[in-house]
Amino acid sequence: MSADVEARARPRKEKALTIGAVCKHLEREFPDISISKIRYLEDQKLLSPRRTPGGYRLYGPADVDRLRTILRLQRDEFLPLRVIRQELASGRSDSDLSQGASEPRALRRSTFALRGPGSQYRLDEVLDDTGADRALVKELEDYGVIKGERHDGEVLYDDTEREIVRAVTELKRFGVGGRNLRVFRTSADREAALLEQILAPALRSRNPERRKEAVEALENLAAIASHLKHLLLIRDLRKLAR
């Protein structure tokens, strides 16, 4: 084989992109993407692009695919970064996770917030990550949908509250405001009260193993209840679409 033929036969190496080029490449699919958001994901150890001797980030095809997966899981699954990190570290391929982001995964979505508060975020971090505005966060606090905790004079929000803000930001595009969310909160309060009634004795047990089993049961019940509510909603909405 001649040198020219051999060169043409070799697969072309895709060019690495700068962080600005990555933003431009993905902005059609993710309109709220920003350089600061990508840097934040890097700070959270979810991305590790190579650096030039001058310190500039260069994103290869695998880095861009991984970023796309993370953004899809945030947008479509409302998963917190802690859970996304676990998914990526579990050995499952980025492509598998990305494909799964387009399918209903209510069972896993319902469990992430039950085992402790996880990470905490300042208001500016929540706004930057979700694309929400300060007025919306204040509205959600006024209606009791979220409630930050004050630490050292600063209000911090946990993973669950941040994802609530993200979900409400999506709903707002359809004209759903904070006052409309009372129906969601009332429903959630009633479901939580029902599950508490079922598992209260075990959750209050002095036996650590029994409490651990109760938390696991609570996660499973919450997942089943969430899935059932989703099915009932789909059933009713189908009537509207006929």
MARBA-3410 file (N, C-alpha, C, O; in Angstrom, 1 decimal):
242
0.8,-1.2,0.0,0.0,0.0,0.0,0.9,1.2,0.0,1.8,1.3,0.8 ~ 0.6,2.2,-0.9,1.4,3.4,-1.0,1.2,4.3,0.3,0.2,4.1,1.0 ~ 2.1,5.2,0.5,2.0,6.1,1.6,0.7,6.9,1.6,0.1,7.2,2.6 ~ 0.4,7.4,0.3,-0.8,8.2,0.2,-2.1,7.4,0.5,-3.0,7.9,1.2 ~ -2.2,6.2,0.0,-3.3,5.4,0.2,-3.4,5.1,1.7,-4.5,5.1,2.3
-2.3,4.7,2.3,-2.3,4.4,3.7,-2.7,5.6,4.6,-3.5,5.4,5.5 ~ -2.3,6.8,4.2,-2.7,8.0,4.9,-4.2,8.2,4.8,-4.9,8.6,5.8 ~ -4.8,8.0,3.6,-6.2,8.2,3.4,-7.0,7.1,4.2,-8.1,7.4,4.6 ~ -6.4,5.9,4.4,-7.1,4.9,5.0,-7.2,5.1,6.5,-8.1,4.5,7.2 ~ -6.3,5.8,7.1,-6.3,6.0,8.5,-7.4,6.9,8.9,-7.7,7.9,8.2
-8.1,6.7,10.0,-9.2,7.5,10.4,-8.7,8.9,10.8,-7.6,9.0,11.4 ~ -9.4,9.9,10.4,-9.0,11.3,10.7,-9.2,11.6,12.2,-10.3,11.3,12.8 ~ -8.3,12.2,12.8,-8.3,12.6,14.2,-9.1,13.9,14.3,-8.8,14.9,13.7 ~ -10.2,13.8,15.1,-11.1,15.0,15.3,-10.3,16.1,16.1,-9.6,15.8,17.0 ~ -10.5,17.3,15.7,-9.9,18.4,16.3,-10.5,18.7,17.7,-11.7,18.7,17.8
-9.6,19.0,18.6,-10.1,19.4,20.0,-10.6,20.8,19.9,-10.2,21.6,19.1 ~ -11.6,21.1,20.8,-12.3,22.4,20.8,-11.9,23.2,22.1,-11.7,22.6,23.1 ~ -11.9,24.5,21.9,-11.7,25.3,23.1,-13.1,25.4,23.8,-14.1,24.9,23.3 ~ -13.0,25.9,25.0,-14.3,25.9,25.8,-15.3,26.8,25.2,-16.5,26.6,25.3 ~ -14.9,27.9,24.5,-15.8,28.7,23.8,-16.5,28.0,22.6,-17.6,28.2,22.3
-15.6,27.2,21.9,-16.2,26.5,20.8,-17.1,25.4,21.2,-18.1,25.1,20.5 ~ -16.9,24.8,22.4,-17.8,23.8,22.9,-19.1,24.4,23.2,-20.2,23.9,22.9 ~ -19.1,25.6,23.8,-20.4,26.4,24.1,-21.2,26.6,22.8,-22.4,26.3,22.7 ~ -20.5,27.0,21.8,-21.2,27.3,20.5,-21.7,26.0,19.9,-22.8,26.0,19.3 ~ -20.9,24.9,20.0,-21.3,23.6,19.5,-22.5,23.1,20.1,-23.3,22.4,19.4
-22.7,23.3,21.4,-23.9,22.7,22.1,-25.0,23.7,22.4,-26.0,23.2,23.0 ~ -24.9,24.9,22.0,-25.9,25.9,22.5,-27.3,25.7,21.8,-28.3,26.1,22.4 ~ -27.3,25.0,20.6,-28.6,24.8,20.0,-29.4,23.8,20.8,-30.6,23.9,21.0 ~ -28.7,22.7,21.3,-29.4,21.7,22.1,-29.6,22.2,23.6,-30.6,21.8,24.2 ~ -28.7,23.0,24.1,-28.7,23.5,25.5,-28.6,25.0,25.5,-27.5,25.5,25.7
-29.7,25.8,25.3,-29.6,27.2,25.1,-29.0,27.9,26.3,-28.5,29.0,26.2 ~ -29.1,27.3,27.5,-28.7,28.0,28.7,-27.2,27.6,29.1,-26.7,28.0,30.2 ~ -26.5,27.0,28.2,-25.1,26.6,28.5,-24.3,27.9,28.5,-24.5,28.8,27.7 ~ -23.2,27.9,29.3,-22.3,29.0,29.4,-21.0,28.5,29.7,-20.8,27.4,30.2 ~ -20.0,29.3,29.5,-18.6,29.0,29.8,-18.5,28.8,31.3,-17.8,27.9,31.8
-19.1,29.6,32.1,-19.0,29.5,33.6,-19.7,28.2,34.0,-19.2,27.6,35.0 ~ -20.7,27.8,33.4,-21.3,26.5,33.8,-20.4,25.3,33.5,-20.3,24.4,34.3 ~ -19.7,25.3,32.3,-18.8,24.3,32.0,-17.6,24.3,33.0,-17.2,23.2,33.5 ~ -17.2,25.4,33.4,-16.1,25.5,34.3,-16.5,25.0,35.7,-15.8,24.4,36.4 ~ -17.8,25.3,36.0,-18.3,24.8,37.3,-18.4,23.3,37.3,-18.0,22.6,38.3
-18.8,22.6,36.2,-18.8,21.2,36.1,-17.4,20.6,36.2,-17.2,19.5,36.8 ~ -16.4,21.4,35.7,-15.0,20.9,35.8,-14.6,21.0,37.3,-13.9,20.1,37.8 ~ -15.0,22.1,38.0,-14.6,22.3,39.4,-15.2,21.1,40.2,-14.7,20.7,41.2 ~ -16.4,20.6,39.8,-17.1,19.5,40.5,-16.5,18.1,40.1,-17.1,17.1,40.5 ~ -15.4,18.1,39.4,-14.7,16.9,39.0,-15.5,16.0,38.0,-15.3,14.8,38.0
-16.4,16.6,37.3,-17.2,15.9,36.3,-16.6,15.9,34.9,-16.8,15.0,34.1 ~ -15.7,16.9,34.7,-15.0,17.0,33.4,-13.5,17.2,33.7,-13.2,17.9,34.7 ~ -12.7,16.7,32.8,-11.3,16.9,33.0,-10.6,17.0,31.6,-9.9,16.1,31.2 ~ -10.9,18.1,30.9,-10.2,18.4,29.6,-8.7,18.5,29.8,-8.2,18.9,30.8 ~ -8.0,18.2,28.7,-6.6,18.4,28.8,-6.2,19.9,28.6,-7.1,20.7,28.1
-5.1,20.3,29.1,-4.7,21.7,29.1,-3.4,21.8,28.2,-2.6,20.9,28.1 ~ -3.4,23.0,27.5,-2.2,23.3,26.7,-1.1,23.8,27.7,-1.4,24.1,28.8 ~ 0.1,23.9,27.2,1.2,24.4,28.1,0.8,25.8,28.6,1.3,26.2,29.7 ~ 0.0,26.6,27.9,-0.4,27.9,28.3,-1.6,27.9,29.2,-2.0,28.9,29.7 ~ -2.2,26.7,29.5,-3.3,26.6,30.5,-4.6,26.6,29.8,-5.6,26.6,30.6
-4.7,26.7,28.5,-6.0,26.7,27.9,-6.6,25.3,27.8,-6.0,24.3,27.6 ~ -8.0,25.2,28.1,-8.7,23.9,28.0,-8.9,23.5,26.6,-9.2,24.3,25.7 ~ -8.7,22.2,26.3,-9.0,21.6,25.0,-9.9,20.4,25.2,-9.6,19.5,26.0 ~ -11.1,20.4,24.6,-12.1,19.4,24.8,-12.1,18.5,23.5,-12.3,18.9,22.4 ~ -11.7,17.2,23.7,-11.8,16.2,22.7,-13.2,15.7,22.5,-14.1,16.1,23.3
-13.5,14.9,21.5,-14.8,14.3,21.2,-15.4,13.6,22.4,-16.6,13.7,22.7 ~ -14.6,12.8,23.2,-15.1,12.1,24.4,-15.5,13.1,25.5,-16.5,12.9,26.2 ~ -14.7,14.2,25.6,-15.1,15.3,26.6,-16.4,15.9,26.2,-17.3,16.1,27.1 ~ -16.6,16.2,25.0,-17.9,16.8,24.5,-19.1,15.9,24.7,-20.1,16.3,25.1 ~ -18.9,14.6,24.4,-19.9,13.6,24.6,-20.3,13.5,26.1,-21.4,13.4,26.4
-19.3,13.5,26.9,-19.5,13.4,28.4,-20.3,14.6,28.9,-21.2,14.5,29.7 ~ -19.9,15.8,28.4,-20.6,17.0,28.8,-22.0,17.0,28.3,-22.9,17.4,29.0 ~ -22.3,16.5,27.1,-23.6,16.4,26.6,-24.5,15.5,27.5,-25.6,15.8,27.7 ~ -23.9,14.4,27.9,-24.6,13.4,28.8,-24.9,14.1,30.1,-26.1,13.9,30.5 ~ -24.0,14.8,30.7,-24.3,15.5,32.0,-25.4,16.5,31.8,-26.3,16.5,32.6
-25.4,17.3,30.8,-26.4,18.3,30.5,-27.8,17.7,30.3,-28.8,18.2,30.7 ~ -27.8,16.5,29.6,-29.1,15.9,29.3,-29.6,15.3,30.6,-30.8,15.4,30.8 ~ -28.8,14.7,31.4,-29.2,14.1,32.7,-29.7,15.2,33.6,-30.7,15.0,34.4 ~ -29.1,16.4,33.6,-29.6,17.5,34.4,-31.0,18.0,33.9,-31.9,18.2,34.7 ~ -31.1,18.2,32.6,-32.3,18.8,32.0,-33.4,17.8,32.0,-34.6,18.2,32.3
-33.2,16.5,31.5,-34.3,15.6,31.3,-34.6,14.8,32.5,-35.8,14.3,32.7 ~ -33.6,14.5,33.4,-33.8,13.6,34.6,-33.8,14.4,35.9,-34.2,13.9,36.9 ~ -33.4,15.7,35.8,-33.4,16.5,37.0,-32.5,15.9,38.1,-32.7,16.1,39.3 ~ -31.5,15.2,37.6,-30.6,14.6,38.6,-29.5,15.6,39.1,-29.0,16.4,38.4 ~ -29.2,15.5,40.4,-28.2,16.4,41.0,-26.8,15.9,40.5,-26.7,14.7,40.1
-25.8,16.7,40.6,-24.5,16.4,40.2,-23.9,15.2,40.9,-23.2,14.4,40.4 ~ -24.3,15.1,42.2,-23.8,14.0,43.0,-24.2,12.6,42.4,-23.4,11.7,42.4 ~ -25.4,12.5,42.0,-25.9,11.3,41.4,-25.3,11.1,40.0,-25.0,9.9,39.6 ~ -25.2,12.2,39.2,-24.6,12.0,37.9,-23.2,11.5,38.0,-22.7,10.7,37.2 ~ -22.5,12.1,39.0,-21.1,11.6,39.2,-21.0,10.1,39.5,-20.2,9.4,39.1
-22.0,9.7,40.4,-22.0,8.2,40.7,-22.3,7.4,39.4,-21.8,6.3,39.3 ~ -23.2,7.9,38.6,-23.6,7.2,37.4,-22.4,7.0,36.5,-22.1,6.0,35.9 ~ -21.7,8.1,36.3,-20.5,8.1,35.4,-19.4,7.3,36.0,-18.6,6.7,35.2 ~ -19.3,7.2,37.3,-18.2,6.4,37.9,-18.6,5.0,38.0,-17.7,4.1,38.4 ~ -19.8,4.6,37.7,-20.3,3.2,37.9,-19.7,2.3,36.8,-19.9,1.1,36.9
-19.2,2.9,35.8,-18.6,2.1,34.7,-19.5,2.0,33.5,-19.2,1.5,32.4 ~ -20.8,2.5,33.6,-21.7,2.6,32.5,-21.1,3.6,31.5,-20.6,4.6,31.9 ~ -21.3,3.3,30.2,-20.8,4.2,29.2,-21.6,5.5,29.1,-22.8,5.5,29.5 ~ -20.9,6.6,28.7,-21.6,7.8,28.5,-22.8,7.7,27.5,-23.8,8.4,27.7 ~ -22.6,6.9,26.5,-23.6,6.8,25.5,-24.9,6.1,26.1,-26.0,6.5,25.7
-24.7,5.1,26.9,-25.8,4.5,27.6,-26.6,5.4,28.4,-27.8,5.4,28.4 ~ -25.9,6.2,29.2,-26.5,7.2,30.1,-27.2,8.2,29.2,-28.4,8.7,29.6 ~ -26.6,8.7,28.2,-27.2,9.7,27.3,-28.5,9.2,26.7,-29.5,9.9,26.6 ~ -28.5,7.9,26.2,-29.7,7.4,25.6,-30.8,7.2,26.7,-32.0,7.5,26.4 ~ -30.4,6.9,27.9,-31.4,6.7,28.9,-32.0,8.0,29.4,-33.1,8.0,30.0
-31.3,9.1,29.1,-31.9,10.4,29.6,-33.1,10.7,28.9,-33.9,11.6,29.4 ~ -33.4,10.2,27.7,-34.6,10.5,27.0,-35.8,9.6,27.3,-36.9,9.8,26.8 ~ -35.6,8.6,28.3,-36.6,7.7,28.7,-37.1,8.0,30.1,-36.3,8.5,30.9 ~ -38.3,7.7,30.5,-38.8,7.9,31.8,-38.0,7.1,32.8,-37.9,5.9,32.6 ~ -37.4,7.7,33.8,-36.7,6.9,34.8,-37.1,7.4,36.2,-36.3,7.8,37.0
-38.5,7.3,36.5,-39.0,7.9,37.7,-38.5,7.2,38.9,-38.4,7.8,40.0 ~ -38.2,5.9,38.8,-37.8,5.2,40.0,-36.5,5.7,40.6,-36.4,5.9,41.8 ~ -35.5,5.9,39.7,-34.3,6.5,40.2,-34.4,7.9,40.6,-33.8,8.4,41.5 ~ -35.2,8.7,39.9,-35.3,10.1,40.1,-35.8,10.4,41.5,-35.5,11.4,42.0 ~ -36.7,9.5,42.0,-37.3,9.8,43.3,-36.5,9.5,44.5,-36.9,9.9,45.6
-35.3,8.8,44.3,-34.6,8.4,45.5,-33.4,9.3,45.9,-32.9,9.1,47.0 ~ -33.0,10.2,45.0,-31.7,10.8,45.3,-31.6,11.7,46.5,-30.6,11.9,47.1 ~ -32.8,12.2,47.0,-32.7,13.2,48.0,-33.0,12.6,49.4,-33.0,13.4,50.4 ~ -33.2,11.3,49.6,-33.6,10.7,50.8,-32.4,10.4,51.8,-32.7,10.2,52.9 ~ -31.2,10.4,51.3,-30.1,9.9,52.1,-29.2,11.1,52.5,-28.0,11.1,52.2
-29.8,12.1,53.1,-29.0,13.3,53.5,-29.1,14.4,52.5,-29.5,14.2,51.4 ~ -28.7,15.6,52.9,-28.8,16.8,52.1,-27.9,16.9,50.9,-28.1,17.6,50.0 ~ -26.7,16.1,51.0,-25.8,16.2,49.9,-25.1,17.6,49.9,-24.8,18.1,50.9 ~ -24.7,18.0,48.7,-24.0,19.3,48.6,-24.9,20.5,48.9,-26.2,20.3,48.8 ~ -24.3,21.6,49.2,-25.1,22.8,49.4,-24.5,23.9,48.5,-23.3,23.9,48.2
-25.4,24.8,48.0,-25.0,25.8,47.0,-25.5,27.2,47.4,-26.6,27.4,48.0 ~ -24.7,28.2,47.1,-25.1,29.6,47.3,-26.1,29.9,46.2,-26.2,29.2,45.2 ~ -26.8,31.0,46.4,-27.8,31.4,45.5,-27.3,31.7,44.1,-27.9,31.2,43.1 ~ -26.1,32.3,44.0,-25.6,32.6,42.7,-25.3,31.3,42.0,-25.4,31.2,40.7 ~ -24.8,30.3,42.7,-24.5,29.0,42.0,-25.8,28.3,41.5,-25.8,27.8,40.4
-26.9,28.4,42.3,-28.2,27.9,41.9,-28.7,28.6,40.6,-29.2,28.0,39.7 ~ -28.6,29.9,40.6,-29.0,30.7,39.5,-28.2,30.4,38.2,-28.8,30.2,37.1 ~ -26.9,30.3,38.4,-26.1,30.0,37.2,-26.3,28.6,36.7,-26.3,28.4,35.5 ~ -26.6,27.6,37.6,-26.7,26.3,37.1,-28.1,26.0,36.5,-28.2,25.2,35.6 ~ -29.1,26.7,37.0,-30.5,26.4,36.6,-31.0,27.3,35.5,-32.0,27.1,34.8
-30.4,28.5,35.4,-30.9,29.5,34.5,-32.1,30.3,35.1,-32.7,31.1,34.3 ~ -32.4,30.1,36.3,-33.5,30.8,37.0,-33.1,32.3,37.3,-31.9,32.6,37.2 ~ -34.0,33.1,37.6,-33.7,34.5,38.1,-34.1,34.6,39.6,-34.8,33.8,40.1 ~ -33.5,35.6,40.2,-33.7,35.8,41.6,-35.2,35.9,42.0,-35.6,35.5,43.1 ~ -35.9,36.6,41.2,-37.4,36.8,41.5,-38.1,35.5,41.6,-39.0,35.3,42.5
-37.8,34.5,40.8,-38.4,33.2,40.8,-38.0,32.5,42.1,-38.9,31.9,42.8 ~ -36.8,32.5,42.5,-36.3,31.8,43.7,-37.1,32.5,44.9,-37.5,31.8,45.8 ~ -37.2,33.8,44.9,-37.9,34.5,46.0,-39.3,34.1,46.1,-39.9,33.9,47.1 ~ -39.9,34.0,44.9,-41.3,33.6,44.8,-41.5,32.2,45.4,-42.5,31.9,46.1 ~ -40.6,31.3,45.0,-40.7,29.9,45.5,-40.5,29.9,47.1,-41.2,29.1,47.7
-39.7,30.7,47.6,-39.5,30.8,49.0,-40.8,31.4,49.7,-41.2,30.9,50.8 ~ -41.3,32.4,49.1,-42.5,33.0,49.6,-43.7,32.0,49.7,-44.5,32.1,50.6 ~ -43.8,31.1,48.7,-44.9,30.1,48.7,-44.5,28.9,49.4,-45.3,27.9,49.4 ~ -43.3,28.8,50.0,-43.0,27.7,50.8,-42.6,26.4,50.0,-42.5,25.3,50.6 ~ -42.3,26.6,48.7,-41.9,25.5,47.9,-40.4,25.1,48.2,-40.1,23.9,48.2
-39.6,26.1,48.4,-38.2,25.8,48.8,-37.9,26.6,50.1,-38.6,27.6,50.4 ~ -36.9,26.2,50.8,-36.4,26.9,52.0,-35.0,26.7,52.2,-34.6,25.6,52.6 ~ -34.2,27.7,52.0,-32.7,27.6,52.2,-32.4,27.6,53.7,-33.2,28.1,54.5 ~ -31.2,27.2,54.0,-30.7,27.2,55.4,-29.6,28.2,55.5,-28.7,28.3,54.7 ~ -29.7,29.0,56.6,-28.7,30.0,56.8,-27.5,29.5,57.5,-27.6,28.9,58.6
-26.3,29.7,56.9,-25.0,29.2,57.6,-24.0,30.4,57.5,-23.7,30.9,56.4 ~ -23.6,30.8,58.6,-22.6,31.9,58.7,-23.0,33.1,57.9,-22.2,33.8,57.2 ~ -24.3,33.5,58.1,-24.8,34.7,57.4,-25.2,34.5,56.0,-25.6,35.5,55.3 ~ -25.1,33.3,55.4,-25.4,33.1,54.0,-26.4,32.0,53.8,-26.3,31.0,54.5 ~ -27.3,32.2,52.9,-28.4,31.2,52.7,-27.9,30.2,51.7,-27.4,30.5,50.6
-28.0,28.9,52.0,-27.5,27.8,51.2,-28.7,26.9,50.8,-29.6,26.7,51.6 ~ -28.6,26.3,49.7,-29.7,25.4,49.2,-29.1,24.1,48.9,-28.0,24.0,48.4 ~ -29.8,23.0,49.2,-29.3,21.6,48.9,-29.7,21.2,47.5,-30.3,21.9,46.7 ~ -29.3,19.9,47.2,-29.5,19.4,45.9,-30.9,19.4,45.5,-31.3,19.8,44.3 ~ -31.8,19.0,46.4,-33.2,18.9,46.1,-33.8,20.2,45.7,-34.5,20.3,44.8
-33.5,21.2,46.6,-34.1,22.5,46.3,-33.6,23.1,45.0,-34.3,23.8,44.3 ~ -32.3,22.9,44.7,-31.8,23.4,43.4,-32.5,22.7,42.2,-32.8,23.4,41.3 ~ -32.8,21.4,42.3,-33.5,20.7,41.2,-34.9,21.2,41.2,-35.5,21.2,40.1 ~ -35.5,21.5,42.3,-36.9,22.1,42.3,-36.9,23.4,41.5,-37.8,23.7,40.7 ~ -35.9,24.2,41.7,-35.7,25.5,41.0,-35.6,25.2,39.5,-36.2,25.9,38.7
-34.8,24.2,39.2,-34.6,23.9,37.8,-35.9,23.5,37.1,-36.3,23.9,36.0 ~ -36.7,22.6,37.8,-38.0,22.1,37.3,-39.0,23.3,37.1,-39.7,23.3,36.1 ~ -39.0,24.1,38.1,-40.0,25.3,38.0,-39.6,26.2,36.9,-40.4,26.8,36.3 ~ -38.3,26.4,36.7,-37.8,27.2,35.6,-38.3,26.7,34.3,-38.7,27.5,33.4 ~ -38.3,25.4,34.1,-38.9,24.8,32.9,-40.4,25.0,32.8,-40.9,25.3,31.7
-41.1,24.9,34.0,-42.5,25.1,34.0,-42.9,26.5,33.6,-43.9,26.8,33.0 ~ -42.0,27.4,34.1,-42.3,28.9,33.9,-42.4,29.2,32.4,-43.1,30.1,32.0 ~ -41.7,28.5,31.6,-41.7,28.7,30.1,-43.1,28.4,29.6,-43.4,28.9,28.5 ~ -43.9,27.7,30.3,-45.3,27.4,29.9,-46.3,28.2,30.6,-47.5,28.0,30.6 ~ -45.8,29.2,31.4,-46.7,30.1,32.1,-47.1,29.7,33.5,-48.0,30.2,34.1
-46.4,28.6,34.0,-46.7,28.2,35.3,-45.9,28.9,36.3,-44.6,28.9,36.3 ~ -46.5,29.7,37.2,-45.8,30.5,38.2,-45.8,29.9,39.6,-46.4,28.8,39.8 ~ -45.2,30.6,40.5,-45.1,30.1,41.9,-46.4,29.8,42.5,-46.5,28.8,43.2 ~ -47.4,30.7,42.3,-48.7,30.5,43.0,-49.4,29.2,42.5,-50.2,28.6,43.2 ~ -49.1,28.8,41.2,-49.7,27.6,40.7,-49.1,26.3,41.3,-49.6,25.2,41.1
-47.9,26.5,42.0,-47.2,25.3,42.5,-47.8,24.8,43.8,-47.4,23.8,44.3 ~ -48.8,25.5,44.4,-49.4,25.1,45.6,-50.0,23.7,45.5,-50.0,22.9,46.4 ~ -50.6,23.4,44.3,-51.2,22.1,44.1,-50.2,21.0,44.1,-50.4,19.9,44.6 ~ -48.9,21.3,43.6,-47.9,20.3,43.7,-47.4,20.1,45.1,-47.2,18.9,45.5 ~ -47.3,21.2,45.8,-46.8,21.0,47.2,-47.8,20.3,48.1,-47.5,19.5,48.9
-49.1,20.7,47.9,-50.2,20.0,48.7,-50.2,18.5,48.4,-50.3,17.7,49.3 ~ -50.0,18.1,47.2,-50.0,16.7,46.8,-48.8,16.0,47.4,-48.9,14.9,48.0 ~ -47.6,16.7,47.4,-46.4,16.1,47.9,-46.5,15.9,49.4,-46.1,14.9,50.0 ~ -47.1,17.0,50.1,-47.3,16.9,51.6,-48.2,15.7,52.0,-47.9,15.0,52.9 ~ -49.2,15.5,51.2,-50.1,14.4,51.5,-49.5,13.1,51.3,-49.7,12.1,52.1
-48.7,12.9,50.2,-48.0,11.7,50.0,-47.0,11.4,51.0,-46.8,10.3,51.5 ~ -46.2,12.4,51.4,-45.2,12.3,52.5,-45.9,11.9,53.8,-45.3,11.0,54.5 ~ -47.0,12.5,54.1,-47.7,12.1,55.3,-48.2,10.6,55.3,-48.1,9.9,56.3 ~ -48.6,10.2,54.2,-49.1,8.8,54.0,-47.9,7.8,54.2,-48.0,6.8,54.9 ~ -46.7,8.1,53.6,-45.6,7.3,53.7,-45.0,7.3,55.1,-44.6,6.3,55.6
-45.1,8.4,55.8,-44.6,8.5,57.1,-45.5,7.7,58.0,-45.0,7.0,58.9 ~ -46.8,7.7,57.8,-47.7,6.9,58.6,-47.4,5.4,58.5,-47.5,4.7,59.4 ~ -47.0,5.0,57.3,-46.8,3.6,57.0,-45.5,3.1,57.7,-45.4,2.0,58.3 ~ -44.4,4.0,57.7,-43.1,3.6,58.2,-42.7,4.3,59.5,-41.5,4.1,59.9 ~ -43.5,5.1,60.1,-43.1,5.9,61.2,-42.5,5.0,62.4,-41.4,5.4,62.8
-43.1,3.9,62.8,-42.5,3.2,63.9,-41.0,2.7,63.6,-40.1,2.8,64.4 ~ -40.8,2.2,62.3,-39.4,1.7,62.0,-38.5,2.9,61.8,-37.3,2.8,62.2 ~ -38.9,4.0,61.3,-38.0,5.2,61.1,-37.6,5.7,62.5,-36.5,6.3,62.6 ~ -38.4,5.6,63.5,-38.1,6.1,64.8,-37.5,5.1,65.8,-37.2,5.3,66.9 ~ -37.2,3.9,65.2,-36.6,2.8,66.0,-35.2,3.2,66.5,-34.5,3.9,65.9
-34.8,2.7,67.7,-33.5,2.9,68.2,-32.5,1.9,67.6,-31.3,2.1,67.8 ~ -33.0,1.0,66.9,-32.1,0.0,66.2,-31.6,0.5,64.9,-32.4,0.8,64.0 ~ -30.3,0.8,64.8,-29.7,1.4,63.6,-30.1,0.6,62.3,-30.4,1.1,61.3 ~ -30.0,-0.8,62.4,-30.3,-1.6,61.3,-31.7,-1.5,60.8,-32.1,-1.4,59.6 ~ -32.6,-1.4,61.8,-34.1,-1.3,61.5,-34.3,0.1,60.8,-35.1,0.2,59.9
-33.7,1.2,61.3,-33.8,2.5,60.7,-33.3,2.5,59.3,-33.9,3.1,58.4 ~ -32.1,1.8,59.1,-31.6,1.7,57.7,-32.5,1.0,56.8,-32.7,1.5,55.7 ~ -33.1,-0.1,57.2,-34.1,-0.8,56.4,-35.3,0.1,56.1,-35.9,0.0,55.0 ~ -35.7,0.9,57.1,-36.9,1.7,56.9,-36.6,2.8,55.9,-37.5,3.1,55.1 ~ -35.4,3.4,55.9,-35.0,4.4,54.9,-35.1,3.8,53.5,-35.5,4.4,52.6
-34.5,2.6,53.4,-34.5,1.9,52.1,-36.0,1.6,51.6,-36.3,1.8,50.5 ~ -36.8,1.2,52.6,-38.2,1.0,52.2,-38.9,2.3,51.8,-39.7,2.3,50.9 ~ -38.5,3.4,52.5,-39.1,4.7,52.2,-38.7,5.1,50.8,-39.5,5.6,50.1 ~ -37.5,4.8,50.4,-37.0,5.2,49.0,-37.8,4.4,48.0,-38.3,4.9,47.0 ~ -38.0,3.1,48.3,-38.8,2.2,47.4,-40.2,2.7,47.3,-40.8,2.8,46.2
-40.8,3.0,48.4,-42.2,3.5,48.4,-42.4,4.8,47.7,-43.3,5.0,46.9 ~ -41.4,5.7,47.9,-41.4,7.0,47.2,-41.3,6.8,45.7,-42.0,7.5,44.9 ~ -40.5,5.9,45.3,-40.3,5.6,43.9,-41.6,5.0,43.2,-42.0,5.5,42.2 ~ -42.2,4.1,44.0,-43.4,3.5,43.5,-44.5,4.5,43.4,-45.3,4.6,42.4 ~ -44.6,5.3,44.5,-45.7,6.3,44.5,-45.5,7.4,43.4,-46.4,7.8,42.7
-44.2,7.7,43.1,-43.9,8.7,42.0,-44.3,8.1,40.7,-44.9,8.8,39.8 ~ -44.0,6.8,40.5,-44.3,6.2,39.2,-45.8,6.0,39.0,-46.3,6.3,37.9 ~ -46.5,5.7,40.1,-47.9,5.6,40.0,-48.6,6.9,39.7,-49.5,7.0,38.9 ~ -48.1,8.0,40.3,-48.6,9.3,40.1,-48.4,9.7,38.6,-49.2,10.3,37.9 ~ -47.2,9.3,38.1,-46.9,9.6,36.7,-47.8,8.9,35.8,-48.3,9.5,34.8
-48.1,7.6,36.1,-49.0,6.8,35.2,-50.4,7.4,35.3,-51.1,7.5,34.2 ~ -50.9,7.8,36.4,-52.2,8.3,36.5,-52.3,9.7,35.8,-53.4,9.9,35.1 ~ -51.3,10.5,35.9,-51.3,11.7,35.1,-51.3,11.5,33.6,-52.1,12.2,32.9 ~ -50.5,10.5,33.2,-50.5,10.2,31.7,-51.9,9.7,31.3,-52.4,10.1,30.2 ~ -52.5,8.9,32.1,-53.8,8.4,31.8,-54.8,9.6,31.6,-55.6,9.6,30.6
-54.8,10.5,32.5,-55.7,11.6,32.4,-55.4,12.6,31.2,-56.3,13.1,30.6 ~ -54.1,12.8,31.0,-53.7,13.7,29.9,-54.0,13.1,28.5,-54.3,13.8,27.6 ~ -54.1,11.8,28.4,-54.4,11.1,27.2,-55.8,11.5,26.8,-56.1,11.6,25.6 ~ -56.7,11.6,27.8,-58.1,12.0,27.5,-58.1,13.4,26.9,-59.0,13.7,26.0 ~ -57.3,14.3,27.3,-57.2,15.7,26.7,-56.7,15.7,25.3,-57.1,16.5,24.5
-55.8,14.7,25.0,-55.2,14.7,23.7,-56.0,14.0,22.6,-55.6,14.0,21.5 ~ -57.1,13.4,23.0,-58.0,12.7,22.0,-58.7,13.6,21.1,-59.4,13.2,20.2
END
